[in-house]
């Protein structure tokens, strides 16, 4: 009970900090979008629009109101779940798939990130733990070089290499683009998802596995692990039962940061493979000066960062015996 009270108090404090963070981020996003060059009304009506039609559209969109009034209207709508209306498409921005601009795209991107996470997280933890257990051995040296090389490659380079190898020149095994019809779910097209998923996996595995290895090496050199060995416990039990749980704390934080990075960095991968997700929507919105869509996507990505960091902190406490003891 004392542990639950300690965790609940911690969660409440982090929630309040997260709300404050999102409030500050909303001010930054709104100010940045207001400072974008160009006129949204002219971008919608075109270069040949008359001054009267421009003035009428600005009045309709509320662009002639004071900046503070525009911000309050946008923020209050965001709190209610109303992300506004797309200036270019004339549709609600979010979040129903049948009636909004971003509903299906958010679903596509979320599914792609979920599949990449389900593959990359266990693989990274396994590679890091095995490298630490075989420290300075052949496996450790090979994985160190491979992960360092992969970490240095941008996502678009990895994606293009996969397209060349498996979709065009070398082996024609997989579709080089991931074109999914707007009215179809992404899981109905597994072959189209293979290359984008592999690209995202390669983007995050090097970082998580290297942090896991470093954390595991530090734990394996600690006094309580040495004491467990002196008691005669099998090495496999020492590693997987005692060392691994205490090594996951820093790794969980890196996993959360990488998942949040995927939510924002997926833009490049989606562009390379023509995948209809939030990345393509963000590119189109910036090109069309569709301010409500840009604001909505930026706030969604910021919210993902806050939620994932909160979840990572709670999971770290639950799986790390030392942190559980400090709250109990």
PyMOL commands that set and color helices and strands:
alter all, ss='L'
color gray80, all
select helices_A, chain A and resi 2-34+40-45+51-61+67-79+103-133+138-151+155-168+186-188+190-220+223-230+235-273+278-287+291-319+321-327
alter helices_A, ss='H'
color red, helices_A
deselect
rebuild
show_as cartoon
